[in-house]
Amino acid sequence: MKYFFSFFLFYIFAGIANSQQKHDFSFSKNDFMLDGKPFQLISGEMHPARIPKIYWRHRIQMAKAMGCNTIAAYLFWNYVEEKEGVYDFKSENRDIAEFVKICQDEGMWVLFRPGPYVCAEWDFGGLPPYLLSIPDIKIRCMDPRYMASVTKYVSEVSNQIRPLLCSNGGPIIMVQVENEYGSYGNDKDYMNAIQKLWIDNGINVPFYTADGPASFLLEAGTVEGAAIGLDSGSSDADFDRAAKQNPNVPSFSAETYPGWLTHWNEKYQKPAVEDIVKQVSYLMDHKKSFNLYVIHGGTNFGFNAGANSSNRTQFQPDITSYDYDAPINERGEPTTKYMALRNLIAKYNKKKLPKIPEPTAVTEVPEFEMKPFTSVWNELPAGIKSTQVKSMESMGQYAGFILYRTKLIGRKSGELVINEPHDYAKVLLNGKLVDTIYRDGGKWTVKLPESDVKDPVLEILVENMGHINFGQFVIDRKGITDRVTLEGMTLFNWEIFNLPMNDQYIQSLKSHENSDLHDGVFFKGSFKLKLTADTYLDLSKFKKGVIWVNGHNLGRFWNVGPQFRLYCPANWLKKGENEVLVFDWHQKSASSIKGVKTLE
């Protein structure tokens, strides 16, 4: 017994020592080197903020079973600093250190992608929208106000990850500097400053950048000494351009795309299985390291989905699901792409892969009724008087909805022009709907009818559908961003109502079911469960809005499609009664919802 106990202690302490063993990750001219030996990164990307914490380990195990040896992970700055100066690395799925530790537990290395800007189809590319409350701020450059916030962020994040670097016994082998900077700007001082900030905060593992495989993008986006990531690298020509940019560091495909993003009002993007198999075959044939963006997408819960725009009047908001047609689907199940890539990687590595983890439980919820409960007009907070309209951010609000109200003096009918409505707005005159305006396309004019009211009241209710996350139009303030004119006359003296639809607001709602509910109705209903499991709630009988389950914001829905079903994870459900709340822009009468097992 004494011998067994001694052996047991030796085994335990040996395990601890092994888990804390320091490793050396470095570069040769052409290869990544792990403890002095060439190492091929076979990485799969996933974002802890898009995955319920209870499923982190399952998703990491799924990536490992597909043949990956590394996990790449973005950290979204605005998810850990929602309020300026207040950092949260513990609540819900924000504990990045815990995520990295689970990767290590599962024998996976980590590529850490902390931004500060990340893109990722995430609201404002991960930057905190409080920056937009500064009227003339410039981002992703050496603007001192921007850099002051970045400096604090880097310090806070470094405290979380420093013990988890491979040089300290952790699994983090590389840290990315910014993201796809060559597609945005050419401030090399800024890129060098970001790298120096990490180094000054004790981040002593190698760095890399990631840019499209064009020479001008690589020239603007790379930093000296960092490995060159290509988004994506899939040909000899791509890697030749990287070598020309810096022949002394290795390059790799930092984002190889098995799927693609989807916007509202378009078809689901579904690249062919054959395309990704061809790309990965090339990378394996040439022993090139690569990262699959994404191996598992997850969900843009709440108001976290971003948007794209290539000109001033274009607006393409992203759907709530970030399924991405990835190898592991939104709910964590293996797809046809998963099996094809698993078989391909196994063929090259000639190793037996781990067993694919069992799928998580899923259930269907019987159809249940949603009845009108109250309307946004019954739930207005105190208004704030303002001479001119102001953006949402200048009002200290960064998501949700905002209402503008004024009395018409002088001009009282005619052509009403809103410059600019960001992003979706209802125009009401004396409490009656006149028209709806959508930012995309630049048609921001409404014909305001004549009124027999002496002092007509104009109200404009605006929805923030997600800050633009990529390109030259990322300075994307919400609400009404400039002014409102009526037949050329600028309208002044407004009352502005913040409607963030955050937890506090939703919990404060009171029933007004017998009042006149219109143009922004809240519906309430419930369903019962004997056991909790994942489900999708089918909102095809509703029109446009947001849904909460037991107080958790599942995200936006819109009947333009393609998404009609929103993912609800098991940890947000409970045995017994589950409360559902829906806000709908257009629906007025009772309807129903049912739970199904799949996104489509």
KOLBA-43536 format. One record per residue (C-alpha): residue in one letter; chain; y, x, z. Coordinates in steps of 0.1 Angstrom, whole numbers, plus 2048, in hexadecimal, padded with zeros to 3 digits. Layout:
<nodes>
   res   chain   north   east    up
     A       A       Y      X     Z
...
</nodes>
This chain:
<nodes>
   res   chain   north   east    up
     M       A     800    800   800
     K       A     818    81D   809
     Y       A     810    82D   7E8
     F       A     816    80D   7D5
     F       A     837    807   7E7
     S       A     843    82B   7DE
     F       A     839    826   7BA
     F       A     84B    805   7BA
     L       A     86B    815   7C6
     F       A     868    831   7AD
     Y       A     864    817   791
     I       A     882    803   79C
     F       A     899    821   7A0
     A       A     88D    831   77F
     G       A     895    810   76E
     I       A     8B8    810   77D
     A       A     8BE    834   772
     N       A     8B1    82C   74F
     S       A     8C9    80E   74C
     Q       A     8E6    825   756
     Q       A     8DC    842   740
     K       A     8FA    850   72D
     H       A     8F8    852   708
     D       A     90B    866   6EE
     F       A     916    853   6CF
     S       A     927    868   6B5
     F       A     92D    86D   690
     S       A     91F    886   677
     K       A     92F    887   655
     N       A     919    86B   648
     D       A     906    85D   665
     F       A     90A    84D   687
     M       A     8F9    863   6A1
     L       A     8E9    856   6C1
     D       A     8E0    871   6DA
     G       A     8E1    88A   6BD
     K       A     8CB    876   6A5
     P       A     8D5    861   687
     F       A     8D7    83D   68F
     Q       A     8D9    81F   678
     L       A     8EC    801   686
     I       A     8DB    7E1   67E
     S       A     8F4    7CA   68F
     G       A     8F8    7A4   693
     E       A     919    796   69D
     M       A     91F    779   6B5
     H       A     93D    76F   6CB
     P       A     937    767   6EF
     A       A     955    74F   6EF
     R       A     943    739   6D5
     I       A     922    738   6E8
     P       A     91A    726   709
     K       A     914    741   723
     I       A     8F2    732   72B
     Y       A     8E7    73B   707
     W       A     8F5    75F   705
     R       A     8D3    76F   70C
     H       A     8C1    758   6F5
     R       A     8D8    760   6D7
     I       A     8D6    785   6DE
     Q       A     8B0    783   6DF
     M       A     8B1    770   6BE
     A       A     8C4    78D   6AE
     K       A     8AC    7A6   6BC
     A       A     88E    792   6AF
     M       A     89E    793   68C
     G       A     89E    7B9   68D
     C       A     8C0    7C1   69A
     N       A     8C6    7DF   6B2
     T       A     8EB    7D7   6B8
     I       A     902    7BA   6C0
     A       A     926    7B9   6B3
     A       A     93D    7A3   6C8
     Y       A     962    799   6C5
     L       A     977    794   6E4
     F       A     992    77A   6DE
     W       A     9B1    784   6F0
     N       A     9BF    761   6F2
     Y       A     99E    755   702
     V       A     9A1    76C   720
     E       A     9C8    76A   723
     E       A     9CF    745   71C
     K       A     9EE    747   733
     E       A     A04    765   730
     G       A     9FB    77F   74A
     V       A     9DD    76C   758
     Y       A     9BC    77C   74D
     D       A     99B    76A   751
     F       A     97B    77E   74C
     K       A     964    768   761
     S       A     966    742   759
     E       A     94E    731   741
     N       A     945    749   725
     R       A     962    762   72A
     D       A     94E    77C   73D
     I       A     94C    797   722
     A       A     93E    7B1   73A
     E       A     921    79A   742
     F       A     91A    794   71D
     V       A     919    7BA   717
     K       A     902    7BF   734
     I       A     8EA    7A5   726
     C       A     8EA    7B8   705
     Q       A     8E0    7D7   718
     D       A     8C5    7C4   72B
     E       A     8B7    7BA   709
     G       A     8B7    7DD   6FC
     M       A     8D4    7D8   6E4
     W       A     8F2    7EE   6DD
     V       A     915    7DF   6D9
     L       A     931    7E2   6C0
     F       A     950    7D6   6D4
     R       A     96B    7C5   6C0
     P       A     989    7BE   6D7
     G       A     9A5    7BB   6BD
     P       A     9C0    7B6   6C9
     Y       A     9BF    7A2   6A9
     V       A     99D    797   69D
     C       A     9A1    77B   682
     A       A     97E    76B   686
     E       A     98A    748   67D
     W       A     996    745   6A0
     D       A     9B8    737   6AA
     F       A     9D3    751   6A2
     G       A     9B9    76B   69B
     G       A     9B4    76F   6C1
     L       A     9D8    777   6C8
     P       A     9E8    763   6E5
     P       A     9FF    748   6D7
     Y       A     A18    74F   6F3
     L       A     A24    76B   6DD
     L       A     A32    751   6C6
     S       A     A4A    745   6E0
     I       A     A5E    764   6D8
     P       A     A73    758   6BA
     D       A     A74    778   6A6
     I       A     A55    78A   6B1
     K       A     A41    79F   698
     I       A     A1C    7A3   69E
     R       A     A02    7BE   695
     C       A     A1D    7D9   694
     M       A     A32    7EE   6AC
     D       A     A49    7D1   6B7
     P       A     A4E    7DB   6DB
     R       A     A49    7B8   6E9
     Y       A     A28    7B4   6D7
     M       A     A1D    7D7   6E2
     A       A     A26    7D0   706
     S       A     A0D    7B3   706
     V       A     9F3    7C7   6F3
     T       A     9F6    7E3   70C
     K       A     9EE    7CC   729
     Y       A     9D1    7BC   716
     V       A     9C1    7DE   70E
     S       A     9C4    7E8   733
     E       A     9B4    7C8   73F
     V       A     998    7CA   726
     S       A     991    7EF   72C
     N       A     98C    7E7   751
     Q       A     970    7CF   746
     I       A     95E    7E5   72D
     R       A     963    809   738
     P       A     944    809   74E
     L       A     930    7FB   731
     L       A     937    817   718
     C       A     919    82B   70E
     S       A     92A    84A   71C
     N       A     928    838   73E
     G       A     905    82B   73A
     G       A     90D    80A   729
     P       A     905    7FD   706
     I       A     927    7FE   6F5
     I       A     925    819   6DA
     M       A     945    812   6C5
     V       A     966    800   6C9
     Q       A     979    7F2   6AC
     V       A     99E    7F8   6A7
     E       A     9AF    7D8   69D
     N       A     99F    7C5   680
     E       A     9A4    7C5   65A
     Y       A     9C6    7D3   65F
     G       A     9C9    7DE   63B
     S       A     9C9    7BA   631
     Y       A     9E8    7B4   646
     G       A     9FF    7D3   648
     N       A     A03    7F8   646
     D       A     A12    802   668
     K       A     9FD    821   66E
     D       A     A11    828   68E
     Y       A     A04    807   69B
     M       A     9E0    80E   693
     N       A     9E2    830   6A3
     A       A     9F3    821   6C1
     I       A     9D7    808   6C6
     Q       A     9BD    823   6C5
     K       A     9D1    839   6DD
     L       A     9D4    81B   6F5
     W       A     9AE    818   6F7
     I       A     9AA    83E   6FC
     D       A     9C5    83F   717
     N       A     9B2    823   729
     G       A     992    838   72B
     I       A     980    82A   70C
     N       A     96F    84A   701
     V       A     955    83E   6E8
     P       A     95B    841   6C2
     F       A     971    828   6B0
     Y       A     96E    816   68F
     T       A     984    801   678
     A       A     97A    7E5   661
     D       A     98B    7DD   63F
     G       A     983    7D0   61D
     P       A     973    7EA   606
     A       A     992    7F1   5F1
     S       A     9A4    812   5F2
     F       A     9C7    804   5FB
     L       A     9B8    7EF   618
     L       A     9A6    80E   625
     E       A     9C5    824   623
     A       A     9D9    80B   637
     G       A     9BE    800   650
     T       A     9AC    81F   65B
     V       A     9B4    838   677
     E       A     9AC    85D   678
     G       A     98A    865   687
     A       A     97D    841   688
     A       A     95F    836   674
     I       A     967    820   656
     G       A     95A    7FD   657
     L       A     958    7EA   636
     D       A     95C    7C4   634
     S       A     944    7C5   623
     G       A     933    7E4   615
     S       A     918    7DA   5FC
     S       A     91A    7F4   5E0
     D       A     91C    81A   5D9
     A       A     940    815   5CE
     D       A     949    805   5EF
     F       A     93C    822   603
     D       A     94A    83B   5EB
     R       A     96D    82D   5F1
     A       A     967    831   617
     A       A     95C    855   612
     K       A     97B    85C   5FD
     Q       A     991    84E   619
     N       A     981    865   633
     P       A     963    87A   629
     N       A     95E    887   64D
     V       A     954    866   65D
     P       A     937    84E   656
     S       A     93D    82B   647
     F       A     92A    80B   64B
     S       A     92B    7E7   642
     A       A     93E    7D9   65F
     E       A     93B    7B5   653
     T       A     91E    7AC   63C
     Y       A     921    786   637
     P       A     901    771   638
     G       A     917    752   638
     W       A     93B    747   636
     L       A     956    733   647
     T       A     95D    70E   640
     H       A     97E    6FB   641
     W       A     984    6D6   645
     N       A     982    6C1   625
     E       A     96B    6D8   613
     K       A     945    6DD   60F
     Y       A     932    6F2   628
     Q       A     931    716   61C
     K       A     90D    720   616
     P       A     908    741   604
     A       A     8E5    746   5F6
     V       A     8C9    757   60A
     E       A     8C3    76D   5EC
     D       A     8E7    77B   5EE
     I       A     8E4    788   612
     V       A     8C0    795   60C
     K       A     8CE    7A9   5EF
     Q       A     8EA    7B8   603
     V       A     8D5    7C1   621
     S       A     8BA    7D0   60A
     Y       A     8D5    7E7   5FB
     L       A     8E0    7F1   61E
     M       A     8BD    7F8   62A
     D       A     8B3    80B   60A
     H       A     8D1    822   60F
     K       A     8CD    824   635
     K       A     8F0    816   63A
     S       A     8FA    807   65C
     F       A     906    7E3   65B
     N       A     911    7C6   670
     L       A     909    7A2   666
     Y       A     928    78D   66A
     V       A     91C    776   678
     I       A     8F8    775   683
     H       A     901    757   699
     G       A     922    745   697
     G       A     922    72B   6B3
     T       A     93F    712   6B7
     N       A     965    711   6B8
     F       A     966    6FC   6D7
     G       A     986    6EC   6E2
     F       A     9A5    6F5   6CE
     N       A     999    718   6C5
     A       A     992    714   69F
     G       A     9AB    726   689
     A       A     9B8    721   666
     N       A     9BF    733   646
     S       A     9DD    733   62E
     S       A     9E6    747   610
     N       A     A09    738   60A
     R       A     A24    726   61E
     T       A     A18    703   616
     Q       A     9F2    709   617
     F       A     9DF    701   637
     Q       A     9B9    703   63A
     P       A     9AD    6FC   65E
     D       A     98A    706   668
     I       A     970    6ED   673
     T       A     964    6EC   697
     S       A     941    6F9   68F
     Y       A     93F    71E   689
     D       A     91B    71B   67D
     Y       A     926    731   65F
     D       A     905    72B   64E
     A       A     8FA    749   663
     P       A     8D6    754   668
     I       A     8D6    744   68B
     N       A     8E6    722   689
     E       A     900    713   69F
     R       A     8E6    707   6B8
     G       A     8D3    727   6B9
     E       A     8B6    71F   6A1
     P       A     8A8    737   687
     T       A     8B0    72E   663
     T       A     8A1    737   641
     K       A     8B9    754   640
     Y       A     8AD    760   662
     M       A     889    761   657
     A       A     891    772   636
     L       A     8A6    78D   648
     R       A     88C    791   664
     N       A     871    797   64A
     L       A     887    7AF   636
     I       A     891    7C4   654
     A       A     86D    7C6   661
     K       A     862    7D2   63F
     Y       A     87A    7EF   640
     N       A     877    7F8   665
     K       A     851    7F5   665
     K       A     852    7E9   689
     K       A     845    7CA   699
     L       A     862    7B5   6A2
     P       A     865    7A1   6C3
     K       A     859    77D   6C3
     I       A     874    764   6B9
     P       A     880    753   6D9
     E       A     877    72E   6DE
     P       A     893    717   6D3
     T       A     8A9    706   6ED
     A       A     8A4    6E2   6F5
     V       A     8B5    6C7   6E0
     T       A     8B7    6A2   6E3
     E       A     8C4    682   6D2
     V       A     8DB    66B   6E5
     P       A     8D7    646   6DE
     E       A     8F6    636   6CE
     F       A     911    62D   6E8
     E       A     931    619   6E5
     M       A     954    628   6E8
     K       A     96F    610   6F3
     P       A     995    614   6F1
     F       A     9A1    621   712
     T       A     9C6    62B   70E
     S       A     9DD    63A   6F4
     V       A     9F2    659   6F3
     W       A     A11    643   6F5
     N       A     A06    637   718
     E       A     A00    65B   723
     L       A     A21    66D   71C
     P       A     A2D    687   735
     A       A     A52    68A   73D
     G       A     A66    693   71E
     I       A     A7B    6B2   71A
     K       A     A9D    6AE   709
     S       A     AA6    6C6   6ED
     T       A     AC3    6C6   6D5
     Q       A     AAC    6D1   6B9
     V       A     A86    6CF   6B3
     K       A     A73    6EC   6C1
     S       A     A51    6FA   6B9
     M       A     A34    6F4   6D0
     E       A     A33    719   6DB
     S       A     A58    719   6E5
     M       A     A50    6FB   6FB
     G       A     A35    710   70D
     Q       A     A18    6FE   6FD
     Y       A     9FE    70E   6E7
     A       A     9E5    6F4   6DD
     G       A     9E1    6CE   6DA
     F       A     9FC    6B6   6D0
     I       A     A21    6B2   6D3
     L       A     A39    694   6CF
     Y       A     A5D    694   6C3
     R       A     A73    675   6C9
     T       A     A97    66E   6BF
     K       A     AAF    651   6B9
     L       A     ABD    64E   696
     I       A     AE3    650   694
     G       A     AF5    64F   673
     R       A     AD9    651   659
     K       A     ABE    638   663
     S       A     AA7    635   644
     G       A     A9F    649   625
     E       A     A8E    66A   61E
     L       A     A82    67B   63E
     V       A     A79    6A0   63A
     I       A     A66    6B3   655
     N       A     A69    6D9   652
     E       A     A4E    6E2   65A
     P       A     A33    6CB   669
     H       A     A18    6E2   678
     D       A     9FF    6D3   672
     Y       A     9F8    6AE   672
     A       A     A12    694   67B
     K       A     A17    66F   67F
     V       A     A3A    661   679
     L       A     A43    640   68B
     L       A     A62    62B   68B
     N       A     A68    614   6A8
     G       A     A43    619   6B2
     K       A     A35    610   690
     L       A     A23    628   67A
     V       A     A36    632   65A
     D       A     A21    64E   64C
     T       A     A0A    66B   653
     I       A     A13    68F   648
     Y       A     9FB    6AC   644
     R       A     A08    6CF   641
     D       A     9F2    6DA   624
     G       A     A03    6D6   603
     G       A     A27    6D6   60F
     K       A     A2D    6B0   60B
     W       A     A42    6AC   62B
     T       A     A57    68F   621
     V       A     A55    66B   62D
     K       A     A68    64C   621
     L       A     A76    63D   640
     P       A     A7C    617   63C
     E       A     A9A    604   647
     S       A     A9A    5F6   66A
     D       A     AAC    5D8   67A
     V       A     AAD    5EB   69B
     K       A     AD0    5F8   6A4
     D       A     AC4    61A   6B0
     P       A     AA2    620   69F
     V       A     A8A    637   6B2
     L       A     A79    652   69D
     E       A     A59    662   6AB
     I       A     A45    67E   69C
     L       A     A23    686   6AC
     V       A     A15    6A8   6A0
     E       A     9F3    6B8   6A4
     N       A     9ED    6DD   6A6
     M       A     9CD    6E2   691
     G       A     9CA    707   698
     H       A     9E0    726   693
     I       A     9DB    739   672
     N       A     9C4    756   679
     F       A     9C6    76C   65A
     G       A     9E0    779   641
     Q       A     A05    77A   63E
     F       A     A0C    757   64D
     V       A     9FD    75D   66F
     I       A     A1F    758   680
     D       A     A16    733   681
     R       A     A2A    71F   69B
     K       A     A1F    6FC   6A1
     G       A     A2F    6DA   6A4
     I       A     A50    6D7   68F
     T       A     A5B    6FA   688
     D       A     A7E    6F6   67A
     R       A     A90    6D5   677
     V       A     A8E    6B0   66D
     T       A     AA6    6A1   654
     L       A     AAD    67D   649
     E       A     ABE    67B   627
     G       A     ACA    69E   62C
     M       A     AD8    698   64F
     T       A     AC9    6AE   66A
     L       A     ABC    69A   688
     F       A     AC6    6A6   6AA
     N       A     AC1    69C   6CF
     W       A     A9B    69A   6D3
     E       A     A84    692   6EF
     I       A     A65    6A8   6ED
     F       A     A44    6A0   6FF
     N       A     A29    6BA   704
     L       A     A06    6AD   6FF
     P       A     9EE    6CA   703
     M       A     9D0    6B4   709
     N       A     9C3    6CE   721
     D       A     9AD    6C7   73F
     Q       A     9C9    6BC   755
     Y       A     9D6    6A3   73B
     I       A     9B4    695   733
     Q       A     9AB    690   758
     S       A     9CC    67D   75E
     L       A     9C6    662   744
     K       A     9C7    63E   751
     S       A     9B8    61F   741
     H       A     9D0    609   72D
     E       A     9B5    5F7   719
     N       A     9C7    5D6   718
     S       A     9E8    5E4   70B
     D       A     9F2    5E9   6E6
     L       A     9DF    608   6DD
     H       A     9E9    618   6BC
     D       A     9EC    638   6A8
     G       A     9DB    650   6C1
     V       A     9C1    63E   6D5
     F       A     9AA    64C   6F0
     F       A     987    63D   6F0
     K       A     96F    63F   70E
     G       A     94A    63B   710
     S       A     92B    649   721
     F       A     906    650   71C
     K       A     8E9    657   734
     L       A     8D0    674   733
     K       A     8B0    67A   746
     L       A     8B0    69F   73C
     T       A     8CC    6B4   72F
     A       A     8C8    6C5   70D
     D       A     8DE    6CF   6EF
     T       A     8EA    6B3   6D8
     Y       A     902    6AC   6BC
     L       A     919    68F   6BF
     D       A     91E    67C   69E
     L       A     942    671   69A
     S       A     93F    663   677
     K       A     94C    641   683
     F       A     96C    651   68F
     K       A     989    65F   67A
     K       A     99C    67E   688
     G       A     9A0    68C   6AA
     V       A     990    69E   6C7
     I       A     972    696   6DE
     W       A     96B    69F   702
     V       A     949    69C   714
     N       A     94A    69D   73A
     G       A     96D    6AD   737
     H       A     962    6C8   71E
     N       A     975    6CA   6FD
     L       A     95A    6CB   6E1
     G       A     975    6D0   6C7
     R       A     986    6BE   6AA
     F       A     976    6A5   692
     W       A     983    697   671
     N       A     974    67E   659
     V       A     97E    693   63A
     G       A     95F    6A8   643
     P       A     94A    6BB   63E
     Q       A     943    6BA   664
     F       A     93C    699   675
     R       A     926    6A5   691
     L       A     932    6BA   6AE
     Y       A     91C    6D0   6C3
     C       A     919    6C9   6E8
     P       A     905    6E3   6FC
     A       A     8ED    6D9   718
     N       A     902    6EA   733
     W       A     91F    6D1   72D
     L       A     907    6B3   732
     K       A     8F8    6A6   752
     K       A     8DB    690   75D
     G       A     8E7    66C   761
     E       A     908    660   753
     N       A     91D    675   73B
     E       A     941    66C   733
     V       A     94F    66F   710
     L       A     974    66D   706
     V       A     980    66C   6E2
     F       A     9A4    66F   6D6
     D       A     9A8    661   6B3
     W       A     9C8    662   69E
     H       A     9BF    644   689
     Q       A     9A2    630   699
     K       A     9AD    611   6AC
     S       A     98E    5FC   6B2
     A       A     96E    603   6C6
     S       A     953    617   6B5
     S       A     934    62B   6BE
     I       A     926    64E   6C0
     K       A     902    65A   6C0
     G       A     8F2    67B   6C7
     V       A     8DD    68D   6AD
     K       A     8CA    6AE   6AB
     T       A     8DB    6C0   68E
     L       A     8FD    6C9   680
     E       A     8F5    6B8   65F
</nodes>
